[in-house]
């Protein structure tokens, strides 16, 4: 598979940390966030990655280069105007073969992407979303599923007290290329607000992939979560440091 890292966001909730540093280059235990993501993707056999950039784009280019030093190949999409999560992926449509991975640039995870891919194929899904239980569903996208794991509803940041469950999207997707047919060619478009609700309404098969107990996933969207990520890596949680996992800082 190929993958796309959504790295165009300005990281406004992380200011002043992101005033001079792109969110994806914020260091976690001395290693830029995006390097963990790239290491994780490569661990699961992905070597071709598209990356959209906007805020302080030249710094991302300068650090990552063409991907050769990572043993990978990178293709950049410079967004002069932010296109949204889905709009940014749509712009890179020609890059993708089916299926492909989308991961949000502020996500730190070591979930078993290979297992997620197998589930996606077995279920013949058009989209598979990594999901996890959270204590604050009103702050994120809430996913509703049936007994088979098929997604029946998707609500982005529901009003507190009106949320249906505590299952949240983790910002990691596996998508069939046909999903791009439901994204406009121009303008801003978001997976959570626009694309996934439409696919569900059309009756297309979207499925949830539940994280295992020992999987790690953290959305580093706030200073509090950023500090937590640093503490987690420094503490070498079992989910981060066991042999063969992507966060083994001694290398894969």
N, C-alpha and C positions, 0 to 999 in steps of 0.2 A: 504493500500500500504506500501511497504518498500521504502527506499530512500538511496542514496549514496551522500556523501559530498566529493567533490574533494579537498583534503587538502594537496596534495603532493608537490605543487609548492614551489619554493624557494623564491618567492617574491622579485626578483632582483630589480624591479622598486621602491620598498619601502625601499631599504637600505639607511641609516644604521639601520632603525627601525627593520628590519627583520634579522639583523646580529646575534642576540642572542635570538630572539623571532619568533616563527613560525607566518606566516601571519595570520592564523586563530585565534591566541591567542592575537593579537593586541587589546588593550583595547579601547572600544568606550564608552565614558562616564563611564569609570570604569568597563565595562562588556566586556569580550572577545568576539570578533566578532562571533566565532562559537556558542557561547551560544545563541545569537539572532537567529541564523539559527535553532538551535535545538528547541528553544522555539516556533518558527514559525511552524516547522514540527509537533511538538507535538500538537499545537493548532489545526492542521488539521487532527489529529487522527493517525499520524505516530509515531510509537514507536520503530521500528527496523531500525537501520541505519548502513550502511557500510561506513567506512572512510578510504581513502588511505592516507598514510603518507610517508614522505621521509626526508625532511629537518627538523632537530631537532625533529625527531619523538618521542623521549622519553619524551619531554616536553608535546606533545599532549596527549600521553598515561597517563602521570602523572596527568594532569589536568582533563581529561575526565573520566578515569577509564573505568569500564565496562558499564557505563550508569545508574547504579542503582540510583545514587543520583539525576538524572534527571527524574527518572521514565521511563527510556528507556533501550534499549539493543543495545550495540555497537559491531560491528565486524570490526577488523582492517585488512588492507592490507598493509604490509610493502613493499615498492618498493625500491629495492637496486639501480635500474636504472629506471629513469622516463619512464613511458609507454605511456604518453599522456592521454588526457581526455577520449578517447574511449578505449584505451588499458587498462587503469586502471579499467574501468567498466567491460570490458570483463574478466579480471582476476577474478572478483567476480561473474561470471555468475551463479554459483551454488546457490548463496545467494538469487537470485531474483525470485519472482513470477511476473506474468504479470498483470497489468502494474506496473511501478515503477518510482520514481522521481530521477532525477540527478540535483544537484545544485552545482555550482562552489563555492569553499570555500571563495572567495573574494567578494561574492555578499551579500549585505544587503538588505533585502526586506520584505515587509509585504503583497505582492500581495495575492489575494484570491485563494489559491491553490485548494480549494474544487471546486470553480467555474471552474478553469482551468481543473480539472479532469473530471467534467461533460461534458465540451466541447469536451475533448479528446474522451470520450466514445460516445457521440452523433454523432460525425463525423466519428467514426470508424477509427481513425487515427493510424498509426504505430508510429508516433512521433508528439508531440505538443510542440512548442517552445514559451516561453514568449517573446514578442517583444515590443519595445518601440521606439518612434521617438527621434532621437538625432541630435545634430548640427554638429557632426564631424564623419560622416560615414566612412571616409577613415582610421580611426584608429581602426575600429572594424569589426565585421562580418555583412555584409549587406544582409538583407532578402528581396526577391521579392515575392509578392503574387498576386493572381488573385482576382476577385471581391468576391469570396466565402471564401477568407482567406486561400486558399490552397497555400503552398509555391512552387513557380516555379523556384526559383533560390536562391543560397546561395554563396556569395563571401566573403572570409575572407580578411579583410584589403585591399580593392581595391585601386588602384592608385588614388590620389586626382584628381578630375575632371572627373573620369571615373566611379564613383560609381553610381549605379542605384537606386536612392531613398535614404531616410534617415531612413529606418526602420532597427533596429538592434536587434540581439539576446540578451536577457538579462541574459543568463547563467542559466536558469531554464528550464528543459525539463521533459516531461512525455513520457516515452518510453514503447512500447510493447517489450516483451522479444525477439521476433523474430528479432528485430533490431540487437541483438548481433550476429546473424548469418552472418552479413555483416562486422564483425570486425575480423581481423586475430587473431589466437590463440597466436601468439608470436609477440614481437616487439612493436615499437612505432606506435600509431594510434590516430588521432585527429578527433573529431566529425565534426568540421567546415571545415577542409581541406579535409578530406577523406570520412567520412561516409555519412553526409547529402547530399553532391553533388551526391554521388553514388545512394542513395535512390531516389533522384529526377530524375536522369537519367533513373532509372528503372521504374519510374512511380508509385512508392508507395506513399500512401497518408500522406504527412506531412502538418501540419496546424500551423498557427500562432495564438497565444492567445494574443490579444492586452490588455495591461494594462489599467485599468480604471483610470479616472482622479485623484482619491484619493488613488491609489496604489503608493507605494514607492519602488523604486529599484535603487540601486547605486552599481556600480562596483568599489570596493575600491582597485584599482590596482596601484595608484600613491599616493604620499604624499599629493598632492592637494585634491584628492578625499577622502583620509583618514581624512584630516582636515575638509572637508565638512561634512563627516558622523558624526564626533564629534559635529560639530556645529548644525547639524540637530537634533540630539538626545537631545542635551542640550536645544535647542529652543522648543522642544516638538511640532514639527509641527503637525497640526491636523491629518495628515495621520499616524502619529506615536503614538499619545497619546489617540485617541478616544477609548471609552469603547469597550472592546472585541477584540481589535487588538493586534497582537502579540508583539508590541513594548510598550505596557503599562508596564512601569517599576515597577508598583506596583504589577505586577503578572497578570496571565490570568484570 
